[in-house]
Structures are given as C-alpha cells and as structure tokens.
Amino acid sequence: GHNEAEFGMSWCAGFGGPFYSSYFEVMPKQQGFEKRRDLYMLYHYLNHYNLFGSGYRSSAMSIIDDYIRILNA
C-alpha cells in the first residue's frame, strides 16, 4: 500500500500539527496529496457508515460532493 493511506483514519486519531510536520519531514508530501487523502478518508467514512450507521453519512457526502464539483468544473 501507499504511505498516504495511513491518513485515511487520521480524522479519528486526533493527531495535531506537530505530528504532521514531523511526518512530512520524513515522508514529503507528493503532488495531489490532499485529493488522495480525501479519497482514503472517504473509504473509511463509507465503511463506518456501513458498520455503524448514519452518523458518518454527512462526512462521506461532503467528500463525494467535493469530487462531483471537481469533475463538473
């Protein structure tokens, strides 16, 4: 897998700015990181929606809506 996949669950890990700064010193961001990070996050939001219910729907839909806007631009 790709090292960026680790960030798919960062929304529930509570990592702060110092963590990310240190991480990216070791593993520099690659072009398009933010877009891929959102896709990795979407996977986990959809999985949590499937497992635990509607509490994760709005987060998943927000990412989906962002990608629809990008594709329609």
GIVEN-V812419 format. One line per field, one symbol per residue. psi: psi as a letter, one per 30 degrees, with the letter a starting at -180 (. if undefined). burial: + if it has 16 or more other ideal C-beta (glycine too) atoms within 10 Angstrom, else -. A space follows every 10 residues. Layout:
psi=???
burial=???
This chain:
psi=lkffffffgf fgfgkaeeee eeefeeikkl kgeeeeeeee eeeeeeeeee efafffeeee eeeeeeeeee ff.
burial=---+--++-- ---------- ---------- -----+++-+ ++-+++-++- -----+--++ --+------- ---
